Amino acid sequence: MRAVGVHVLCKHVKRLGEAHLSTIASLFDDHVNEWMSCDSLASKIVNRMMFFHAEFVPIVFEWRNAPGIWRKRAACVSFVRIARFGKYNKEILQICQDCVKSSERFAVASFVFQLTLSFLVYVNRFVQLGVGWVMRELSRADLNATVEFIKKNYGLISREGLRYAIEKMSEKKKKYLLDYKKNGEESEKSESDGESESESESESESESESESESESMEKKKKKKNDAKRKRTE
């Protein structure tokens, strides 16, 4: 029946207005309880509503702060078909930023109230995968921004979400980002070692220059004394 409802809405999506969008938001909060219904509504209805009505974009953008996980996921999924064209990159990055941070808060809350591990994973996973999915499409339009986002939020993105996000990247880039924590530390160490080597080289050069100047002064002094001695003789 839900599939039928989505199909009917698709037929009349051009006629849907802001009041309908508000109703759909309520559906995510009160009636959607699995990813298939969430993604169907978000990608087939909300996405097309934003296509026909750009003024709806700021409304969907605010869904990133919704209390429920399915409207948060919908905030990501609604932009999947748009992201590959490089439109609304700033909004997409902000949605992903807030969603990965909210996943962390969910996890903390779950720990504090000692909820079961299965619920913690359930809460985290679907928002994270929504982030990974839209980031995957964004990488096709703006690879550098996507890579920087992953590096900046590496400790917040789940491993599964990360694999989604890097799916369209080169094998070399995938390997680098999957091991970014290790690669990042090695890079910092390498830079630090490089700075130390530069400092040592500078010190050695300074010492060599000082020694050369001393030897030169000694030679001049010796020549002067020899010349003076010869004149005396």
Secondary structure, 3 states (H helix, E strand, C coil): CHHHHHHHHHHCHHHCCHHHHHHHHHHHHHCCCCHHHHHHHHHHHHHHHHHHCHHHHHHHHHHHHCCCHHHHHHHHHCCHHHHCCCCCHHHHHHHHHHHHHHHHHHHHHHHHCCCCHHHHHHHHHHHHHHHHHHHHHHHHHCHHHHHHHHHHCCCCCCHHHHHHHCCCCCHHHHHHHHCHHHHHHHHHHHHHHHHHHHHHHHHHHHHHHHHHHHHHHHHHHHHHHHHHHHHHC
